[in-house]
Amino acid sequence: MSLIWKIKPFKALSLDELYNLLELRSEVFIVEQNCVYQDIDGKDRKAIHLIGEFEGETVAYCRLFKAGDYFDESSIGRVIVKEKYRDKKWGHDLIREAIKAIKDNFGEEKITISAQLYLKKFYENHGFSQTSEEYLEDGIPHIEMKKA
């Protein structure tokens, strides 16, 4: 069982793909995490979007930015796996695909992320190191992490 990966700039997303990724982001970041925040933040237009589909359903997603569009280095954000599929460990596949996509699309290897604190070990497993003190983002503890 594996995912089908799509990588698309904003303008190449179909209406259905855009709807599905926004629905997934809302389902997890707003409803599941009980966090009221402005998900549609104007940054999607600059990002390339990595979508993981399983049996036609969007189940994994993140958005990728080239250096300077979000942080000084390339970055990965809105990292998400649909709750009912988290036991499949597809989050690891998603991060590996994201790192590869940054290298392939932007020619960059340095990556900065704003990680939810509880995912620190997850990101460390992919070569990221904590580079800031803990801070609150939308009421959730986060840390900045970098991969050199």
N, CA, C and O atoms as a GROMACS GRO file, in nm:
protein
  592
    1MET      N    1   0.084  -0.118   0.000
    1MET     CA    2   0.000   0.000   0.000
    1MET      C    3   0.088   0.124   0.000
    1MET      O    4   0.160   0.150   0.097
    2SER      N    5   0.083   0.199  -0.107
    2SER     CA    6   0.162   0.321  -0.109
    2SER      C    7   0.079   0.434  -0.170
    2SER      O    8  -0.026   0.413  -0.230
    3LEU      N    9   0.132   0.553  -0.153
    3LEU     CA   10   0.062   0.671  -0.200
    3LEU      C   11   0.105   0.708  -0.341
    3LEU      O   12   0.216   0.675  -0.384
    4ILE      N   13   0.017   0.775  -0.411
    4ILE     CA   14   0.050   0.836  -0.539
    4ILE      C   15   0.079   0.982  -0.507
    4ILE      O   16  -0.004   1.051  -0.448
    5TRP      N   17   0.197   1.030  -0.548
    5TRP     CA   18   0.240   1.166  -0.516
    5TRP      C   19   0.221   1.258  -0.634
    5TRP      O   20   0.249   1.221  -0.748
    6LYS      N   21   0.172   1.377  -0.606
    6LYS     CA   22   0.160   1.484  -0.707
    6LYS      C   23   0.230   1.606  -0.651
    6LYS      O   24   0.218   1.638  -0.533
    7ILE      N   25   0.303   1.675  -0.737
    7ILE     CA   26   0.367   1.801  -0.699
    7ILE      C   27   0.322   1.905  -0.800
    7ILE      O   28   0.345   1.890  -0.920
    8LYS      N   29   0.258   2.012  -0.750
    8LYS     CA   30   0.202   2.111  -0.841
    8LYS      C   31   0.217   2.252  -0.786
    8LYS      O   32   0.202   2.274  -0.666
    9PRO      N   33   0.246   2.349  -0.874
    9PRO     CA   34   0.235   2.488  -0.830
    9PRO      C   35   0.087   2.522  -0.814
    9PRO      O   36   0.000   2.450  -0.865
   10PHE      N   37   0.059   2.629  -0.746
   10PHE     CA   38  -0.079   2.667  -0.716
   10PHE      C   39  -0.167   2.673  -0.841
   10PHE      O   40  -0.277   2.617  -0.842
   11LYS      N   41  -0.119   2.739  -0.945
   11LYS     CA   42  -0.202   2.758  -1.066
   11LYS      C   43  -0.232   2.628  -1.139
   11LYS      O   44  -0.324   2.623  -1.221
   12ALA      N   45  -0.156   2.522  -1.111
   12ALA     CA   46  -0.179   2.393  -1.177
   12ALA      C   47  -0.277   2.304  -1.100
   12ALA      O   48  -0.319   2.200  -1.150
   13LEU      N   49  -0.312   2.345  -0.978
   13LEU     CA   50  -0.408   2.265  -0.901
   13LEU      C   51  -0.545   2.272  -0.965
   13LEU      O   52  -0.591   2.379  -1.005
   14SER      N   53  -0.611   2.157  -0.974
   14SER     CA   54  -0.750   2.159  -1.020
   14SER      C   55  -0.837   2.210  -0.906
   14SER      O   56  -0.793   2.214  -0.791
   15LEU      N   57  -0.958   2.250  -0.937
   15LEU     CA   58  -1.049   2.294  -0.831
   15LEU      C   59  -1.072   2.184  -0.729
   15LEU      O   60  -1.075   2.210  -0.609
   16ASP      N   61  -1.086   2.059  -0.776
   16ASP     CA   62  -1.107   1.947  -0.684
   16ASP      C   63  -0.984   1.926  -0.595
   16ASP      O   64  -0.999   1.902  -0.475
   17GLU      N   65  -0.864   1.934  -0.652
   17GLU     CA   66  -0.742   1.916  -0.571
   17GLU      C   67  -0.733   2.026  -0.465
   17GLU      O   68  -0.702   1.998  -0.349
   18LEU      N   69  -0.760   2.150  -0.505
   18LEU     CA   70  -0.754   2.261  -0.410
   18LEU      C   71  -0.858   2.242  -0.299
   18LEU      O   72  -0.828   2.258  -0.181
   19TYR      N   73  -0.979   2.207  -0.338
   19TYR     CA   74  -1.086   2.185  -0.239
   19TYR      C   75  -1.044   2.074  -0.142
   19TYR      O   76  -1.059   2.089  -0.020
   20ASN      N   77  -0.992   1.963  -0.195
   20ASN     CA   78  -0.955   1.848  -0.112
   20ASN      C   79  -0.843   1.883  -0.014
   20ASN      O   80  -0.848   1.842   0.102
   21LEU      N   81  -0.742   1.958  -0.058
   21LEU     CA   82  -0.633   1.990   0.034
   21LEU      C   83  -0.678   2.092   0.138
   21LEU      O   84  -0.635   2.084   0.253
   22LEU      N   85  -0.762   2.186   0.100
   22LEU     CA   86  -0.814   2.281   0.200
   22LEU      C   87  -0.906   2.211   0.300
   22LEU      O   88  -0.907   2.243   0.418
   23GLU      N   89  -0.984   2.115   0.250
   23GLU     CA   90  -1.072   2.037   0.338
   23GLU      C   91  -0.989   1.959   0.440
   23GLU      O   92  -1.023   1.956   0.558
   24LEU      N   93  -0.881   1.895   0.395
   24LEU     CA   94  -0.794   1.818   0.484
   24LEU      C   95  -0.727   1.910   0.586
   24LEU      O   96  -0.721   1.876   0.704
   25ARG      N   97  -0.677   2.023   0.542
   25ARG     CA   98  -0.614   2.118   0.635
   25ARG      C   99  -0.714   2.164   0.740
   25ARG      O  100  -0.681   2.171   0.858
   26SER      N  101  -0.835   2.196   0.699
   26SER     CA  102  -0.939   2.240   0.793
   26SER      C  103  -0.974   2.128   0.892
   26SER      O  104  -0.988   2.152   1.011
   27GLU      N  105  -0.987   2.007   0.839
   27GLU     CA  106  -1.024   1.890   0.921
   27GLU      C  107  -0.923   1.868   1.033
   27GLU      O  108  -0.961   1.840   1.146
   28VAL      N  109  -0.794   1.881   1.001
   28VAL     CA  110  -0.691   1.851   1.100
   28VAL      C  111  -0.652   1.973   1.182
   28VAL      O  112  -0.658   1.970   1.305
   29PHE      N  113  -0.612   2.080   1.115
   29PHE     CA  114  -0.556   2.194   1.188
   29PHE      C  115  -0.661   2.276   1.262
   29PHE      O  116  -0.630   2.335   1.366
   30ILE      N  117  -0.782   2.283   1.212
   30ILE     CA  118  -0.884   2.366   1.276
   30ILE      C  119  -0.976   2.282   1.365
   30ILE      O  120  -0.997   2.316   1.482
   31VAL      N  121  -1.032   2.172   1.311
   31VAL     CA  122  -1.128   2.092   1.386
   31VAL      C  123  -1.057   1.999   1.485
   31VAL      O  124  -1.080   2.007   1.606
   32GLU      N  125  -0.971   1.910   1.434
   32GLU     CA  126  -0.906   1.812   1.522
   32GLU      C  127  -0.821   1.879   1.629
   32GLU      O  128  -0.826   1.840   1.746
   33GLN      N  129  -0.743   1.980   1.591
   33GLN     CA  130  -0.655   2.046   1.688
   33GLN      C  131  -0.725   2.161   1.760
   33GLN      O  132  -0.664   2.230   1.841
   34ASN      N  133  -0.852   2.180   1.729
   34ASN     CA  134  -0.933   2.282   1.796
   34ASN      C  135  -0.861   2.417   1.800
   34ASN      O  136  -0.845   2.478   1.906
   35CYS      N  137  -0.818   2.461   1.682
   35CYS     CA  138  -0.738   2.583   1.671
   35CYS      C  139  -0.802   2.676   1.567
   35CYS      O  140  -0.804   2.647   1.448
   36VAL      N  141  -0.852   2.787   1.616
   36VAL     CA  142  -0.910   2.885   1.525
   36VAL      C  143  -0.797   2.974   1.473
   36VAL      O  144  -0.736   3.048   1.550
   37TYR      N  145  -0.770   2.966   1.344
   37TYR     CA  146  -0.666   3.050   1.285
   37TYR      C  147  -0.696   3.066   1.137
   37TYR      O  148  -0.780   2.996   1.082
   38GLN      N  149  -0.627   3.160   1.073
   38GLN     CA  150  -0.648   3.189   0.932
   38GLN      C  151  -0.563   3.095   0.847
   38GLN      O  152  -0.447   3.125   0.819
   39ASP      N  153  -0.620   2.982   0.808
   39ASP     CA  154  -0.546   2.885   0.728
   39ASP      C  155  -0.517   2.939   0.588
   39ASP      O  156  -0.407   2.922   0.536
   40ILE      N  157  -0.614   3.001   0.528
   40ILE     CA  158  -0.595   3.057   0.394
   40ILE      C  159  -0.526   3.192   0.413
   40ILE      O  160  -0.590   3.293   0.438
   41ASP      N  161  -0.393   3.189   0.401
   41ASP     CA  162  -0.308   3.300   0.444
   41ASP      C  163  -0.238   3.374   0.330
   41ASP      O  164  -0.150   3.456   0.355
   42GLY      N  165  -0.276   3.346   0.206
   42GLY     CA  166  -0.213   3.412   0.093
   42GLY      C  167  -0.081   3.351   0.049
   42GLY      O  168  -0.026   3.391  -0.053
   43LYS      N  169  -0.031   3.255   0.125
   43LYS     CA  170   0.099   3.194   0.092
   43LYS      C  171   0.087   3.077  -0.004
   43LYS      O  172   0.186   3.035  -0.063
   44ASP      N  173  -0.033   3.022  -0.020
   44ASP     CA  174  -0.051   2.907  -0.109
   44ASP      C  175  -0.010   2.939  -0.253
   44ASP      O  176   0.039   2.852  -0.325
   45ARG      N  177  -0.030   3.064  -0.293
   45ARG     CA  178   0.003   3.102  -0.432
   45ARG      C  179   0.151   3.092  -0.462
   45ARG      O  180   0.190   3.067  -0.576
   46LYS      N  181   0.236   3.112  -0.359
   46LYS     CA  182   0.382   3.106  -0.378
   46LYS      C  183   0.435   2.964  -0.367
   46LYS      O  184   0.544   2.934  -0.416
   47ALA      N  185   0.360   2.877  -0.304
   47ALA     CA  186   0.407   2.743  -0.270
   47ALA      C  187   0.391   2.646  -0.387
   47ALA      O  188   0.312   2.667  -0.479
   48ILE      N  189   0.471   2.539  -0.380
   48ILE     CA  190   0.435   2.422  -0.459
   48ILE      C  191   0.372   2.324  -0.360
   48ILE      O  192   0.409   2.320  -0.243
   49HIS      N  193   0.278   2.247  -0.410
   49HIS     CA  194   0.194   2.165  -0.324
   49HIS      C  195   0.223   2.018  -0.348
   49HIS      O  196   0.215   1.969  -0.461
   50LEU      N  197   0.256   1.948  -0.241
   50LEU     CA  198   0.284   1.805  -0.247
   50LEU      C  199   0.163   1.732  -0.191
   50LEU      O  200   0.128   1.748  -0.074
   51ILE      N  201   0.100   1.653  -0.276
   51ILE     CA  202  -0.024   1.585  -0.240
   51ILE      C  203  -0.003   1.434  -0.249
   51ILE      O  204   0.043   1.383  -0.351
   52GLY      N  205  -0.038   1.364  -0.142
   52GLY     CA  206  -0.036   1.219  -0.141
   52GLY      C  207  -0.178   1.166  -0.148
   52GLY      O  208  -0.261   1.198  -0.063
   53GLU      N  209  -0.205   1.084  -0.248
   53GLU     CA  210  -0.339   1.028  -0.264
   53GLU      C  211  -0.336   0.878  -0.246
   53GLU      O  212  -0.243   0.809  -0.287
   54PHE      N  213  -0.442   0.827  -0.183
   54PHE     CA  214  -0.462   0.684  -0.165
   54PHE      C  215  -0.602   0.651  -0.210
   54PHE      O  216  -0.700   0.704  -0.155
   55GLU      N  217  -0.613   0.565  -0.308
   55GLU     CA  218  -0.743   0.526  -0.364
   55GLU      C  219  -0.827   0.649  -0.399
   55GLU      O  220  -0.947   0.652  -0.372
   56GLY      N  221  -0.762   0.749  -0.458
   56GLY     CA  222  -0.830   0.869  -0.505
   56GLY      C  223  -0.860   0.974  -0.400
   56GLY      O  224  -0.916   1.079  -0.430
   57GLU      N  225  -0.822   0.947  -0.275
   57GLU     CA  226  -0.849   1.040  -0.165
   57GLU      C  227  -0.720   1.112  -0.126
   57GLU      O  228  -0.614   1.050  -0.117
   58THR      N  229  -0.728   1.243  -0.102
   58THR     CA  230  -0.613   1.318  -0.052
   58THR      C  231  -0.595   1.284   0.096
   58THR      O  232  -0.680   1.316   0.179
   59VAL      N  233  -0.482   1.218   0.128
   59VAL     CA  234  -0.460   1.172   0.265
   59VAL      C  235  -0.332   1.228   0.327
   59VAL      O  236  -0.311   1.217   0.448
   60ALA      N  237  -0.245   1.287   0.245
   60ALA     CA  238  -0.121   1.347   0.294
   60ALA      C  239  -0.094   1.472   0.212
   60ALA      O  240  -0.128   1.479   0.094
   61TYR      N  241  -0.033   1.571   0.277
   61TYR     CA  242  -0.015   1.698   0.208
   61TYR      C  243   0.088   1.783   0.281
   61TYR      O  244   0.103   1.774   0.403
   62CYS      N  245   0.159   1.865   0.206
   62CYS     CA  246   0.236   1.976   0.261
   62CYS      C  247   0.261   2.077   0.150
   62CYS      O  248   0.245   2.048   0.032
   63ARG      N  249   0.300   2.196   0.192
   63ARG     CA  250   0.335   2.296   0.093
   63ARG      C  251   0.482   2.331   0.110
   63ARG      O  252   0.534   2.332   0.222
   64LEU      N  253   0.546   2.360  -0.002
   64LEU     CA  254   0.691   2.381  -0.006
   64LEU      C  255   0.720   2.521  -0.060
   64LEU      O  256   0.657   2.568  -0.155
   65PHE      N  257   0.818   2.586   0.001
   65PHE     CA  258   0.857   2.720  -0.040
   65PHE      C  259   1.005   2.725  -0.071
   65PHE      O  260   1.087   2.663  -0.003
   66LYS      N  261   1.039   2.800  -0.175
   66LYS     CA  262   1.181   2.822  -0.205
   66LYS      C  263   1.237   2.923  -0.106
   66LYS      O  264   1.162   2.994  -0.038
   67ALA      N  265   1.369   2.929  -0.097
   67ALA     CA  266   1.435   3.022  -0.006
   67ALA      C  267   1.385   3.164  -0.030
   67ALA      O  268   1.375   3.210  -0.143
   68GLY      N  269   1.354   3.232   0.081
   68GLY     CA  270   1.310   3.371   0.072
   68GLY      C  271   1.160   3.390   0.065
   68GLY      O  272   1.112   3.501   0.088
   69ASP      N  273   1.085   3.285   0.032
   69ASP     CA  274   0.939   3.300   0.022
   69ASP      C  275   0.869   3.285   0.157
   69ASP      O  276   0.756   3.331   0.173
   70TYR      N  277   0.934   3.222   0.254
   70TYR     CA  278   0.876   3.205   0.387
   70TYR      C  279   0.984   3.229   0.492
   70TYR      O  280   0.969   3.314   0.580
   71PHE      N  281   1.092   3.152   0.484
   71PHE     CA  282   1.211   3.170   0.568
   71PHE      C  283   1.327   3.204   0.475
   71PHE      O  284   1.311   3.206   0.353
   72ASP      N  285   1.444   3.230   0.533
   72ASP     CA  286   1.563   3.256   0.450
   72ASP      C  287   1.599   3.133   0.367
   72ASP      O  288   1.648   3.145   0.255
   73GLU      N  289   1.575   3.014   0.424
   73GLU     CA  290   1.598   2.889   0.351
   73GLU      C  291   1.465   2.838   0.297
   73GLU      O  292   1.358   2.891   0.328
   74SER      N  293   1.473   2.734   0.216
   74SER     CA  294   1.351   2.665   0.171
   74SER      C  295   1.275   2.619   0.295
   74SER      O  296   1.333   2.605   0.403
   75SER      N  297   1.146   2.594   0.278
   75SER     CA  298   1.071   2.549   0.394
   75SER      C  299   0.957   2.455   0.354
   75SER      O  300   0.912   2.452   0.240
   76ILE      N  301   0.914   2.380   0.454
   76ILE     CA  302   0.802   2.287   0.442
   76ILE      C  303   0.699   2.330   0.545
   76ILE      O  304   0.733   2.358   0.660
   77GLY      N  305   0.573   2.337   0.504
   77GLY     CA  306   0.470   2.378   0.597
   77GLY      C  307   0.340   2.304   0.574
   77GLY      O  308   0.324   2.234   0.474
   78ARG      N  309   0.246   2.320   0.668
   78ARG     CA  310   0.114   2.258   0.662
   78ARG      C  311   0.128   2.106   0.640
   78ARG      O  312   0.055   2.046   0.561
   79VAL      N  313   0.222   2.046   0.712
   79VAL     CA  314   0.248   1.902   0.700
   79VAL      C  315   0.132   1.827   0.765
   79VAL      O  316   0.096   1.854   0.880
   80ILE      N  317   0.072   1.734   0.690
   80ILE     CA  318  -0.051   1.674   0.738
   80ILE      C  319  -0.073   1.535   0.680
   80ILE      O  320  -0.047   1.510   0.562
   81VAL      N  321  -0.121   1.446   0.765
   81VAL     CA  322  -0.169   1.314   0.722
   81VAL      C  323  -0.306   1.297   0.786
   81VAL      O  324  -0.325   1.322   0.905
   82LYS      N  325  -0.400   1.254   0.705
   82LYS     CA  326  -0.538   1.232   0.754
   82LYS      C  327  -0.534   1.134   0.872
   82LYS      O  328  -0.464   1.033   0.867
   83GLU      N  329  -0.610   1.165   0.977
   83GLU     CA  330  -0.603   1.091   1.104
   83GLU      C  331  -0.615   0.940   1.085
   83GLU      O  332  -0.537   0.865   1.144
   84LYS      N  333  -0.710   0.893   1.007
   84LYS     CA  334  -0.734   0.749   0.998
   84LYS      C  335  -0.621   0.673   0.928
   84LYS      O  336  -0.622   0.550   0.925
   85TYR      N  337  -0.524   0.745   0.870
   85TYR     CA  338  -0.411   0.680   0.802
   85TYR      C  339  -0.278   0.699   0.875
   85TYR      O  340  -0.175   0.655   0.825
   86ARG      N  341  -0.278   0.762   0.990
   86ARG     CA  342  -0.151   0.789   1.059
   86ARG      C  343  -0.080   0.662   1.103
   86ARG      O  344   0.042   0.662   1.117
   87ASP      N  345  -0.153   0.555   1.125
   87ASP     CA  346  -0.089   0.429   1.164
   87ASP      C  347  -0.003   0.370   1.051
   87ASP      O  348   0.077   0.280   1.076
   88LYS      N  349  -0.019   0.419   0.932
   88LYS     CA  350   0.058   0.369   0.816
   88LYS      C  351   0.196   0.435   0.807
   88LYS      O  352   0.278   0.396   0.724
   89LYS      N  353   0.223   0.534   0.893
   89LYS     CA  354   0.352   0.605   0.897
   89LYS      C  355   0.380   0.681   0.768
   89LYS      O  356   0.496   0.700   0.730
   90TRP      N  357   0.275   0.724   0.700
   90TRP     CA  358   0.292   0.799   0.575
   90TRP      C  359   0.350   0.937   0.596
   90TRP      O  360   0.396   1.000   0.501
   91GLY      N  361   0.350   0.987   0.720
   91GLY     CA  362   0.416   1.114   0.749
   91GLY      C  363   0.563   1.109   0.715
   91GLY      O  364   0.619   1.208   0.667
   92HIS      N  365   0.627   0.994   0.740
   92HIS     CA  366   0.770   0.979   0.706
   92HIS      C  367   0.789   0.983   0.554
   92HIS      O  368   0.882   1.046   0.505
   93ASP      N  369   0.700   0.916   0.481
   93ASP     CA  370   0.707   0.921   0.334
   93ASP      C  371   0.687   1.064   0.286
   93ASP      O  372   0.756   1.110   0.194
   94LEU      N  373   0.593   1.135   0.347
   94LEU     CA  374   0.564   1.273   0.309
   94LEU      C  375   0.687   1.361   0.326
   94LEU      O  376   0.720   1.439   0.236
   95ILE      N  377   0.755   1.352   0.440
   95ILE     CA  378   0.873   1.436   0.464
   95ILE      C  379   0.986   1.398   0.368
   95ILE      O  380   1.053   1.487   0.316
   96ARG      N  381   1.007   1.270   0.344
   96ARG     CA  382   1.110   1.229   0.248
   96ARG      C  383   1.080   1.286   0.109
   96ARG      O  384   1.170   1.336   0.042
   97GLU      N  385   0.954   1.277   0.067
   97GLU     CA  386   0.913   1.332  -0.063
   97GLU      C  387   0.931   1.484  -0.066
   97GLU      O  388   0.974   1.539  -0.167
   98ALA      N  389   0.898   1.550   0.044
   98ALA     CA  390   0.911   1.696   0.052
   98ALA      C  391   1.057   1.740   0.040
   98ALA      O  392   1.088   1.834  -0.033
   99ILE      N  393   1.146   1.672   0.111
   99ILE     CA  394   1.289   1.704   0.105
   99ILE      C  395   1.341   1.684  -0.038
   99ILE      O  396   1.415   1.767  -0.090
  100LYS      N  397   1.301   1.574  -0.099
  100LYS     CA  398   1.341   1.546  -0.238
  100LYS      C  399   1.284   1.651  -0.333
  100LYS      O  400   1.354   1.697  -0.424
  101ALA      N  401   1.160   1.689  -0.314
  101ALA     CA  402   1.096   1.788  -0.402
  101ALA      C  403   1.163   1.924  -0.391
  101ALA      O  404   1.176   1.995  -0.491
  102ILE      N  405   1.207   1.961  -0.271
  102ILE     CA  406   1.278   2.089  -0.254
  102ILE      C  407   1.409   2.086  -0.332
  102ILE      O  408   1.445   2.182  -0.400
  103LYS      N  409   1.480   1.975  -0.322
  103LYS     CA  410   1.606   1.963  -0.396
  103LYS      C  411   1.581   1.964  -0.546
  103LYS      O  412   1.650   2.033  -0.621
  104ASP      N  413   1.482   1.886  -0.592
  104ASP     CA  414   1.452   1.874  -0.735
  104ASP      C  415   1.397   2.003  -0.795
  104ASP      O  416   1.432   2.038  -0.908
  105ASN      N  417   1.311   2.073  -0.722
  105ASN     CA  418   1.243   2.191  -0.776
  105ASN      C  419   1.317   2.321  -0.752
  105ASN      O  420   1.310   2.413  -0.834
  106PHE      N  421   1.388   2.330  -0.640
  106PHE     CA  422   1.455   2.455  -0.605
  106PHE      C  423   1.607   2.444  -0.604
  106PHE      O  424   1.677   2.544  -0.595
  107GLY      N  425   1.658   2.321  -0.612
  107GLY     CA  426   1.802   2.300  -0.607
  107GLY      C  427   1.862   2.336  -0.472
  107GLY      O  428   1.979   2.373  -0.462
  108GLU      N  429   1.781   2.325  -0.368
  108GLU     CA  430   1.824   2.366  -0.235
  108GLU      C  431   1.821   2.248  -0.138
  108GLU      O  432   1.739   2.157  -0.152
  109GLU      N  433   1.911   2.251  -0.040
  109GLU     CA  434   1.916   2.144   0.060
  109GLU      C  435   1.893   2.195   0.202
  109GLU      O  436   1.856   2.118   0.290
  110LYS      N  437   1.916   2.325   0.224
  110LYS     CA  438   1.890   2.382   0.357
  110LYS      C  439   1.741   2.409   0.368
  110LYS      O  440   1.681   2.473   0.282
  111ILE      N  441   1.681   2.359   0.477
  111ILE     CA  442   1.537   2.370   0.497
  111ILE      C  443   1.511   2.417   0.640
  111ILE      O  444   1.572   2.367   0.734
  112THR      N  445   1.419   2.512   0.655
  112THR     CA  446   1.375   2.559   0.787
  112THR      C  447   1.227   2.529   0.800
  112THR      O  448   1.150   2.546   0.705
  113ILE      N  449   1.187   2.484   0.918
  113ILE     CA  450   1.046   2.458   0.943
  113ILE      C  451   1.007   2.518   1.078
  113ILE      O  452   1.091   2.538   1.166
  114SER      N  453   0.879   2.545   1.093
  114SER     CA  454   0.820   2.580   1.220
  114SER      C  455   0.739   2.457   1.262
  114SER      O  456   0.630   2.432   1.211
  115ALA      N  457   0.796   2.380   1.354
  115ALA     CA  458   0.740   2.249   1.389
  115ALA      C  459   0.661   2.254   1.518
  115ALA      O  460   0.701   2.321   1.614
  116GLN      N  461   0.548   2.185   1.520
  116GLN     CA  462   0.479   2.168   1.646
  116GLN      C  463   0.572   2.091   1.740
  116GLN      O  464   0.631   1.990   1.701
  117LEU      N  465   0.583   2.139   1.863
  117LEU     CA  466   0.680   2.085   1.958
  117LEU      C  467   0.668   1.933   1.975
  117LEU      O  468   0.770   1.865   1.985
  118TYR      N  469   0.548   1.881   1.977
  118TYR     CA  470   0.532   1.737   2.001
  118TYR      C  471   0.587   1.652   1.886
  118TYR      O  472   0.601   1.531   1.901
  119LEU      N  473   0.618   1.714   1.773
  119LEU     CA  474   0.673   1.642   1.658
  119LEU      C  475   0.826   1.655   1.646
  119LEU      O  476   0.884   1.618   1.544
  120LYS      N  477   0.889   1.707   1.749
  120LYS     CA  478   1.034   1.729   1.745
  120LYS      C  479   1.111   1.602   1.707
  120LYS      O  480   1.194   1.605   1.616
  121LYS      N  481   1.083   1.491   1.774
  121LYS     CA  482   1.156   1.366   1.745
  121LYS      C  483   1.129   1.317   1.603
  121LYS      O  484   1.219   1.266   1.537
  122PHE      N  485   1.006   1.333   1.558
  122PHE     CA  486   0.970   1.295   1.421
  122PHE      C  487   1.062   1.367   1.321
  122PHE      O  488   1.119   1.304   1.232
  123TYR      N  489   1.076   1.498   1.337
  123TYR     CA  490   1.159   1.575   1.245
  123TYR      C  491   1.308   1.547   1.264
  123TYR      O  492   1.385   1.548   1.169
  124GLU      N  493   1.348   1.520   1.389
  124GLU     CA  494   1.489   1.484   1.413
  124GLU      C  495   1.524   1.357   1.336
  124GLU      O  496   1.636   1.342   1.288
  125ASN      N  497   1.428   1.265   1.324
  125ASN     CA  498   1.452   1.142   1.247
  125ASN      C  499   1.480   1.170   1.100
  125ASN      O  500   1.532   1.084   1.029
  126HIS      N  501   1.446   1.290   1.054
  126HIS     CA  502   1.468   1.328   0.914
  126HIS      C  503   1.581   1.431   0.901
  126HIS      O  504   1.593   1.498   0.798
  127GLY      N  505   1.663   1.443   1.005
  127GLY     CA  506   1.782   1.527   0.998
  127GLY      C  507   1.762   1.672   1.040
  127GLY      O  508   1.852   1.753   1.021
  128PHE      N  509   1.649   1.706   1.098
  128PHE     CA  510   1.625   1.843   1.144
  128PHE      C  511   1.675   1.858   1.288
  128PHE      O  512   1.671   1.764   1.366
  129SER      N  513   1.723   1.979   1.321
  129SER     CA  514   1.768   2.011   1.457
  129SER      C  515   1.697   2.136   1.506
  129SER      O  516   1.671   2.228   1.428
  130GLN      N  517   1.666   2.139   1.634
  130GLN     CA  518   1.600   2.255   1.693
  130GLN      C  519   1.694   2.374   1.691
  130GLN      O  520   1.811   2.362   1.727
  131THR      N  521   1.643   2.491   1.648
  131THR     CA  522   1.726   2.611   1.638
  131THR      C  523   1.663   2.731   1.709
  131THR      O  524   1.710   2.843   1.694
  132SER      N  525   1.557   2.708   1.786
  132SER     CA  526   1.496   2.820   1.860
  132SER      C  527   1.441   2.768   1.992
  132SER      O  528   1.430   2.648   2.015
  133GLU      N  529   1.407   2.864   2.076
  133GLU     CA  530   1.333   2.832   2.197
  133GLU      C  531   1.189   2.801   2.154
  133GLU      O  532   1.148   2.832   2.042
  134GLU      N  533   1.115   2.741   2.244
  134GLU     CA  534   0.973   2.714   2.219
  134GLU      C  535   0.898   2.847   2.208
  134GLU      O  536   0.927   2.942   2.281
  135TYR      N  537   0.801   2.854   2.116
  135TYR     CA  538   0.716   2.971   2.102
  135TYR      C  539   0.575   2.925   2.068
  135TYR      O  540   0.554   2.812   2.023
  136LEU      N  541   0.478   3.012   2.090
  136LEU     CA  542   0.340   2.980   2.057
  136LEU      C  543   0.307   3.033   1.918
  136LEU      O  544   0.334   3.148   1.886
  137GLU      N  545   0.248   2.947   1.838
  137GLU     CA  546   0.196   2.986   1.707
  137GLU      C  547   0.053   2.937   1.704
  137GLU      O  548   0.027   2.817   1.711
  138ASP      N  549  -0.040   3.030   1.692
  138ASP     CA  550  -0.183   2.997   1.694
  138ASP      C  551  -0.220   2.918   1.820
  138ASP      O  552  -0.306   2.829   1.816
  139GLY      N  553  -0.154   2.950   1.932
  139GLY     CA  554  -0.186   2.888   2.060
  139GLY      C  555  -0.126   2.750   2.080
  139GLY      O  556  -0.155   2.684   2.180
  140ILE      N  557  -0.042   2.703   1.986
  140ILE     CA  558   0.019   2.569   1.993
  140ILE      C  559   0.170   2.585   2.006
  140ILE      O  560   0.229   2.661   1.930
  141PRO      N  561   0.235   2.513   2.101
  141PRO     CA  562   0.380   2.522   2.115
  141PRO      C  563   0.452   2.475   1.989
  141PRO      O  564   0.425   2.367   1.937
  142HIS      N  565   0.545   2.557   1.940
  142HIS     CA  566   0.625   2.530   1.821
  142HIS      C  567   0.772   2.554   1.850
  142HIS      O  568   0.807   2.620   1.948
  143ILE      N  569   0.857   2.501   1.764
  143ILE     CA  570   1.000   2.532   1.764
  143ILE      C  571   1.044   2.545   1.619
  143ILE      O  572   0.989   2.482   1.529
  144GLU      N  573   1.143   2.629   1.599
  144GLU     CA  574   1.204   2.635   1.465
  144GLU      C  575   1.306   2.522   1.457
  144GLU      O  576   1.380   2.496   1.552
  145MET      N  577   1.310   2.456   1.342
  145MET     CA  578   1.406   2.348   1.318
  145MET      C  579   1.468   2.368   1.181
  145MET      O  580   1.404   2.418   1.089
  146LYS      N  581   1.595   2.327   1.168
  146LYS     CA  582   1.664   2.340   1.040
  146LYS      C  583   1.730   2.209   1.002
  146LYS      O  584   1.772   2.130   1.087
  147LYS      N  585   1.737   2.188   0.871
  147LYS     CA  586   1.809   2.076   0.813
  147LYS      C  587   1.915   2.135   0.722
  147LYS      O  588   1.884   2.208   0.629
  148ALA      N  589   2.041   2.103   0.750
  148ALA     CA  590   2.151   2.161   0.670
  148ALA      C  591   2.188   2.070   0.554
  148ALA      O  592   2.278   2.103   0.476
   0.00000   0.00000   0.00000
